[in-house]
Amino acid sequence: MSKDISIKNGAKLDLIGLASKEIEFAKDSTTHAIYPDDFFNLKPRMILKKGDKVKVGSPIFHDKNDERIVIVSPVSGYIQSIDRGEKRKILKILISKDGDDKVNHQINESQRLNKTDIISLLLKSGSWSFIRQRPYNIIARPDKLPKAIFVSTHTTAPYDIDYDFILGGRVDDFQKGIDVMSKIIEKPITLTVTANRQSIFSQIKNLDIINVKGKHPSGNLSFQINRINPINVGECVWVINPEDIANIGSFFKTGNFDSTRTVGVSGETVKNPKYYKAQIGSKISSMISKNDVNNFESNRYINGDPLTGTKVDFDGYLGYYNNIFSVIQEGDKYRMFGWLPFKDNHIPSFSRTSFSWLFPKNKKVNTNLNGDERALVITGEMEKFFPMDIYPMQLLKACMIEDIEKMELLGIYEIIPEDFGLIDYSNTSKIEAQEIIKNAIQLMLKEVG
Amino acid sequence: MNFIRKNLDKIKKPFEKGGKLEKFYPAFDAFETFLFVPNHTTIKGSHIRDAVDLKRTMVTVIIALMPALFYGIYNTGYQYFIQSGLEFTFLDALLHGAYKIFPMIAVSYIVGLSIEFGFAVYRGHQVNEGYLVTGLLIPMIMPVDIPLWILAVSVIFAVLIAKEAFGGTGMNILNPALTARAFAFFAYPTYMSGDKVWVSEASNIDGISGETILGSLAAGQNIDYSSMQMFWGSIPGSVAETSTLFVLIGAGILLITGIASWRIMLSSLIGASLVGLLFNFWGANELMSFEWYNHLIVGGFAFGIVFMATDPVSAAQTKRGKWIYGFLVGVFCILIRVFNPAYPEGVMLAILLMNVFAPTIDHYVIQSNINKRKKRWGKLKIQTL
């Protein structure tokens, strides 16, 4: 069965330096790292301490609020250091790689596994961390089963990757992951694919395939869920990244935690942008060296896409979930009279006060704010990049004044900060919409739970 | 460029944190960011940003105002020379107009920006660009012979009461430029109506006089201007609103750049045309039988709906709200013109009235969105029961 949906508003932001479709194995990373900040609203409590030995799949820390949710080591070795910041907040757990020991979980004939077995295996193995729940985009709460599970292979963000390409060789793992997960909800998994495109996913069984047509942000699951099976107050759905479905499948085949992370490294200054097969938390220099990028010093390195990713140092590590690694030039330069309309048309702009639309191929970007934050003046511009029946500006205002009731009524349950990426990018007043939404969701979690 | 930059960096020192003039940083920042788009990079949220900012947006509005301003300057001279019977050239008219209007613009900017800078320094936030447009709009909608001190007082009232009292740019309920005009209109009516204010020097020289078309109609007099003259704008009126043609050029700029809402402009036009047409059938007095299409090209209607009703801060903010808001601006404009001869120009009061109602319109539009969501939630409860 397949359905079609078309998500209208939005925009395409094609940037120079998209990863080409060739894949290379990343060099062996001597150290790996986990950033607890990658798990939204998770409060880590360490299970292991510095110097402890770990295998692939050994639990490192768990969530203070639910000890069943554990984050496990992606590699074998020992805990080299635990970096802490203010108020002893854990910033990074560094693991030195050594050997290839694995924690093996006994898995019965999968035909006989029931819902409870699957959940308990996922939790024990650490693969549970791949499942995130909406509302809020936090790691799913094991006690509350969702009304549906969504997987999106329709990607639209700048520098987004092609899941057909990276999962082409893992169809069996993917099928296994889908079979296991659909047992939990006792119905098919909802998978979205780009409309009018050949896809390897059409041969996968146990799926409810939906063809999605649209520009960014139609690849964001919030907008797809809103159209397909909207979240009401008190309900939840689960979302899983396609590669993690394959990782879950591989776990149920072998009994070993699979931390494969295939990453598209893109950027204008990257000499040879392409895909790398690495592991969760691999060192960035295991994929690209200083010589692989131009103007090494004046770049910003981002775990994720340029609209929603997290800044990371070049000698840092891959994030837990991201399949995209972006390199963007820093824009710490002054531009004389740069505010004049129709000046500096090389900067992509959705506004018609620039001729940038005349040069669709020439999209050079940097990290300059191109102005300063101002009061919200222009109306109607956010709706253009928000294809949902939610009033984004009114919701943002409700979030700014922390009016929880209004936030609920205006639709906070259906969105996550990333959905405001394009609004961040395009709004005239340079309002930090993602930050406002993030703080608001944290408030919701604290007050409503 | 490097030379200017280096010197700016030198001057900047005392204004920075811990410097002697730290308090005045917002004022310095306004000048610096006028010369250069700052080197600030993204810290939170999206790592890349669009080239558009509020400065660019406001400057585009100013560019859109230029054709009307240019014609207004010419028309000021033209009306003066025609009335006084002197021979004149195109350049003479322009020079006379410039001589009258540039001081008005200067007063508006100096007084208004001083208050804006003062508030920015007092509140410690950056100077918003909104006044660049307001400051130009105010002299453009005043009678040419208005004394400069009245202009200054109106500016002070508008900026203090209509804008800063509500929290500054982006927070005001009423359009500040129209508030300035309404203030002058009610506080100093003799300088804002009659036949001695619309033509340059009419207040000083006995031989010169001129009533606006709407004023004449309200007084029950006949008018001897053709529709073409009304459209072209060679008629007495406020400084820059007389020429529908040049206002339309500005409207074109605003619509092509996407800065003003076409929904508001179109729905105002529809509202005013419908009511005008209705009155044409009724035809009980001069203003009722005044052709509906002429209503659209005389007075401040065109200028008002293009540049004032579309002010995003004081207009309705939702799509559907904009349709309703614009339509009612058009309707009320003609209603006020026809039914209240004391206020021959209806567009100012119509827009101010709808400014007050815009938040209410938006409230109901958003409430319907909320109700839709609640209904979805409600259905769910029934299913689970």
HADDOCK unambig.tbl for C-alpha pairs under 7 A between the chains (distance, minus, plus):
assign (segid A and resid 232 and name CA) (segid B and resid 377 and name CA) 5.60 0.50 0.50
assign (segid A and resid 233 and name CA) (segid B and resid 377 and name CA) 6.46 0.50 0.50
assign (segid A and resid 306 and name CA) (segid B and resid 46 and name CA) 6.32 0.50 0.50
assign (segid A and resid 306 and name CA) (segid B and resid 47 and name CA) 5.38 0.50 0.50
assign (segid A and resid 306 and name CA) (segid B and resid 48 and name CA) 6.39 0.50 0.50
assign (segid A and resid 307 and name CA) (segid B and resid 46 and name CA) 4.13 0.50 0.50
assign (segid A and resid 307 and name CA) (segid B and resid 47 and name CA) 5.74 0.50 0.50
assign (segid A and resid 307 and name CA) (segid B and resid 48 and name CA) 6.56 0.50 0.50
assign (segid A and resid 308 and name CA) (segid B and resid 45 and name CA) 6.34 0.50 0.50
assign (segid A and resid 308 and name CA) (segid B and resid 46 and name CA) 5.38 0.50 0.50
assign (segid A and resid 331 and name CA) (segid B and resid 39 and name CA) 6.87 0.50 0.50
assign (segid A and resid 331 and name CA) (segid B and resid 41 and name CA) 6.13 0.50 0.50
assign (segid A and resid 332 and name CA) (segid B and resid 39 and name CA) 4.45 0.50 0.50
assign (segid A and resid 332 and name CA) (segid B and resid 40 and name CA) 6.04 0.50 0.50
assign (segid A and resid 332 and name CA) (segid B and resid 41 and name CA) 5.93 0.50 0.50
assign (segid A and resid 333 and name CA) (segid B and resid 39 and name CA) 4.60 0.50 0.50
assign (segid A and resid 334 and name CA) (segid B and resid 36 and name CA) 5.89 0.50 0.50
assign (segid A and resid 334 and name CA) (segid B and resid 37 and name CA) 5.66 0.50 0.50
assign (segid A and resid 334 and name CA) (segid B and resid 38 and name CA) 5.22 0.50 0.50
assign (segid A and resid 334 and name CA) (segid B and resid 39 and name CA) 4.78 0.50 0.50
assign (segid A and resid 335 and name CA) (segid B and resid 36 and name CA) 5.25 0.50 0.50
assign (segid A and resid 335 and name CA) (segid B and resid 37 and name CA) 5.04 0.50 0.50
assign (segid A and resid 336 and name CA) (segid B and resid 35 and name CA) 5.70 0.50 0.50
assign (segid A and resid 336 and name CA) (segid B and resid 36 and name CA) 4.18 0.50 0.50
assign (segid A and resid 336 and name CA) (segid B and resid 37 and name CA) 6.21 0.50 0.50
assign (segid A and resid 337 and name CA) (segid B and resid 34 and name CA) 6.78 0.50 0.50
assign (segid A and resid 337 and name CA) (segid B and resid 35 and name CA) 5.35 0.50 0.50
assign (segid A and resid 337 and name CA) (segid B and resid 36 and name CA) 5.25 0.50 0.50
assign (segid A and resid 337 and name CA) (segid B and resid 37 and name CA) 6.48 0.50 0.50
assign (segid A and resid 338 and name CA) (segid B and resid 36 and name CA) 6.44 0.50 0.50
assign (segid A and resid 338 and name CA) (segid B and resid 37 and name CA) 5.42 0.50 0.50
assign (segid A and resid 339 and name CA) (segid B and resid 37 and name CA) 6.45 0.50 0.50
assign (segid A and resid 339 and name CA) (segid B and resid 55 and name CA) 6.03 0.50 0.50
assign (segid A and resid 339 and name CA) (segid B and resid 56 and name CA) 4.90 0.50 0.50
assign (segid A and resid 340 and name CA) (segid B and resid 56 and name CA) 5.62 0.50 0.50
assign (segid A and resid 341 and name CA) (segid B and resid 56 and name CA) 5.56 0.50 0.50
assign (segid A and resid 341 and name CA) (segid B and resid 60 and name CA) 6.57 0.50 0.50
assign (segid A and resid 347 and name CA) (segid B and resid 51 and name CA) 5.93 0.50 0.50
assign (segid A and resid 348 and name CA) (segid B and resid 50 and name CA) 6.27 0.50 0.50
assign (segid A and resid 348 and name CA) (segid B and resid 51 and name CA) 6.69 0.50 0.50
assign (segid A and resid 349 and name CA) (segid B and resid 50 and name CA) 4.95 0.50 0.50
assign (segid A and resid 349 and name CA) (segid B and resid 51 and name CA) 5.46 0.50 0.50
assign (segid A and resid 349 and name CA) (segid B and resid 52 and name CA) 6.75 0.50 0.50
assign (segid A and resid 351 and name CA) (segid B and resid 52 and name CA) 6.50 0.50 0.50
assign (segid A and resid 352 and name CA) (segid B and resid 257 and name CA) 4.58 0.50 0.50
assign (segid A and resid 352 and name CA) (segid B and resid 258 and name CA) 6.31 0.50 0.50
assign (segid A and resid 353 and name CA) (segid B and resid 257 and name CA) 5.39 0.50 0.50
assign (segid A and resid 365 and name CA) (segid B and resid 48 and name CA) 6.65 0.50 0.50
assign (segid A and resid 366 and name CA) (segid B and resid 48 and name CA) 6.08 0.50 0.50
assign (segid A and resid 367 and name CA) (segid B and resid 41 and name CA) 5.30 0.50 0.50
assign (segid A and resid 367 and name CA) (segid B and resid 42 and name CA) 5.77 0.50 0.50
assign (segid A and resid 367 and name CA) (segid B and resid 47 and name CA) 5.54 0.50 0.50
assign (segid A and resid 367 and name CA) (segid B and resid 48 and name CA) 4.92 0.50 0.50
assign (segid A and resid 368 and name CA) (segid B and resid 39 and name CA) 6.52 0.50 0.50
assign (segid A and resid 368 and name CA) (segid B and resid 40 and name CA) 5.88 0.50 0.50
assign (segid A and resid 368 and name CA) (segid B and resid 41 and name CA) 4.26 0.50 0.50
assign (segid A and resid 368 and name CA) (segid B and resid 42 and name CA) 6.20 0.50 0.50
assign (segid A and resid 368 and name CA) (segid B and resid 48 and name CA) 6.87 0.50 0.50
assign (segid A and resid 368 and name CA) (segid B and resid 49 and name CA) 6.95 0.50 0.50
assign (segid A and resid 369 and name CA) (segid B and resid 40 and name CA) 5.79 0.50 0.50
assign (segid A and resid 369 and name CA) (segid B and resid 41 and name CA) 5.02 0.50 0.50
assign (segid A and resid 369 and name CA) (segid B and resid 42 and name CA) 5.44 0.50 0.50
assign (segid A and resid 369 and name CA) (segid B and resid 49 and name CA) 5.71 0.50 0.50
assign (segid A and resid 370 and name CA) (segid B and resid 37 and name CA) 6.51 0.50 0.50
assign (segid A and resid 370 and name CA) (segid B and resid 49 and name CA) 6.61 0.50 0.50
assign (segid A and resid 370 and name CA) (segid B and resid 50 and name CA) 6.92 0.50 0.50
assign (segid A and resid 370 and name CA) (segid B and resid 51 and name CA) 5.49 0.50 0.50
assign (segid A and resid 370 and name CA) (segid B and resid 53 and name CA) 6.90 0.50 0.50
assign (segid A and resid 371 and name CA) (segid B and resid 37 and name CA) 5.95 0.50 0.50
assign (segid A and resid 371 and name CA) (segid B and resid 38 and name CA) 6.59 0.50 0.50
assign (segid A and resid 371 and name CA) (segid B and resid 53 and name CA) 5.59 0.50 0.50
assign (segid A and resid 374 and name CA) (segid B and resid 128 and name CA) 6.75 0.50 0.50
assign (segid A and resid 375 and name CA) (segid B and resid 169 and name CA) 6.50 0.50 0.50
assign (segid A and resid 375 and name CA) (segid B and resid 170 and name CA) 5.55 0.50 0.50
assign (segid A and resid 376 and name CA) (segid B and resid 170 and name CA) 5.71 0.50 0.50
assign (segid A and resid 377 and name CA) (segid B and resid 170 and name CA) 5.03 0.50 0.50
assign (segid A and resid 377 and name CA) (segid B and resid 312 and name CA) 6.29 0.50 0.50
assign (segid A and resid 377 and name CA) (segid B and resid 313 and name CA) 5.59 0.50 0.50
assign (segid A and resid 378 and name CA) (segid B and resid 312 and name CA) 5.62 0.50 0.50
assign (segid A and resid 379 and name CA) (segid B and resid 312 and name CA) 5.88 0.50 0.50
assign (segid A and resid 379 and name CA) (segid B and resid 317 and name CA) 5.60 0.50 0.50
assign (segid A and resid 380 and name CA) (segid B and resid 317 and name CA) 6.72 0.50 0.50
assign (segid A and resid 380 and name CA) (segid B and resid 318 and name CA) 6.77 0.50 0.50
assign (segid A and resid 409 and name CA) (segid B and resid 370 and name CA) 5.69 0.50 0.50
assign (segid A and resid 410 and name CA) (segid B and resid 370 and name CA) 6.19 0.50 0.50
assign (segid A and resid 421 and name CA) (segid B and resid 46 and name CA) 5.86 0.50 0.50
assign (segid A and resid 424 and name CA) (segid B and resid 45 and name CA) 6.65 0.50 0.50
assign (segid A and resid 424 and name CA) (segid B and resid 46 and name CA) 5.80 0.50 0.50
assign (segid A and resid 425 and name CA) (segid B and resid 46 and name CA) 5.99 0.50 0.50
assign (segid A and resid 425 and name CA) (segid B and resid 48 and name CA) 6.26 0.50 0.50
assign (segid A and resid 425 and name CA) (segid B and resid 49 and name CA) 4.46 0.50 0.50
assign (segid A and resid 425 and name CA) (segid B and resid 50 and name CA) 5.64 0.50 0.50
assign (segid A and resid 426 and name CA) (segid B and resid 49 and name CA) 6.42 0.50 0.50
assign (segid A and resid 426 and name CA) (segid B and resid 50 and name CA) 5.14 0.50 0.50
assign (segid A and resid 428 and name CA) (segid B and resid 52 and name CA) 5.78 0.50 0.50
assign (segid A and resid 428 and name CA) (segid B and resid 53 and name CA) 4.55 0.50 0.50
assign (segid A and resid 428 and name CA) (segid B and resid 54 and name CA) 5.64 0.50 0.50
assign (segid A and resid 429 and name CA) (segid B and resid 53 and name CA) 6.18 0.50 0.50
assign (segid A and resid 429 and name CA) (segid B and resid 54 and name CA) 6.04 0.50 0.50
assign (segid A and resid 432 and name CA) (segid B and resid 44 and name CA) 6.90 0.50 0.50
assign (segid A and resid 432 and name CA) (segid B and resid 45 and name CA) 5.98 0.50 0.50
assign (segid A and resid 434 and name CA) (segid B and resid 45 and name CA) 5.50 0.50 0.50
assign (segid A and resid 435 and name CA) (segid B and resid 44 and name CA) 6.79 0.50 0.50
assign (segid A and resid 435 and name CA) (segid B and resid 45 and name CA) 6.08 0.50 0.50
